[in-house]
């Protein structure tokens, strides 16, 4: 785990999902109750047509207390499944999640949100919490 001097907290999801604070919605860093703002899927372009392109998924959450942003970056994604229903509430709130390590030492992250679920399997997952500017300023 690493806390930067500007209040940004970074760790591997493998490590921080085992910490007590991760499951307690009272902790501002916990994803529980956060609102899913965006999900971005991208592949880096390659000059070789037949070369497998590394796939990355980024999920951005607005913390339950609206005082911070949580960013999850799934690196070298092996598989993913996104299921959801679009309604007036958008993507929905983060209800629960589970992190498992598979037999190939890949991380499998299963998440349930108000309007759906997603399962992402990746080589590594970075968890980052950063305060919103109005909360990180000194009086």
Secondary structure as GFF3:
##gff-version 3
##sequence-region A 1 139
A	DSSP	beta_strand	2	3	.	.	.	ID=ss1
A	DSSP	beta_strand	9	12	.	.	.	ID=ss2
A	DSSP	alpha_helix	13	16	.	.	.	ID=ss3
A	DSSP	alpha_helix	20	23	.	.	.	ID=ss4
A	DSSP	beta_strand	35	43	.	.	.	ID=ss5
A	DSSP	beta_strand	55	62	.	.	.	ID=ss6
A	DSSP	beta_strand	68	84	.	.	.	ID=ss7
A	DSSP	beta_strand	94	101	.	.	.	ID=ss8
A	DSSP	beta_strand	107	113	.	.	.	ID=ss9
A	DSSP	beta_strand	116	131	.	.	.	ID=ss10
A	DSSP	alpha_helix	133	136	.	.	.	ID=ss11
###
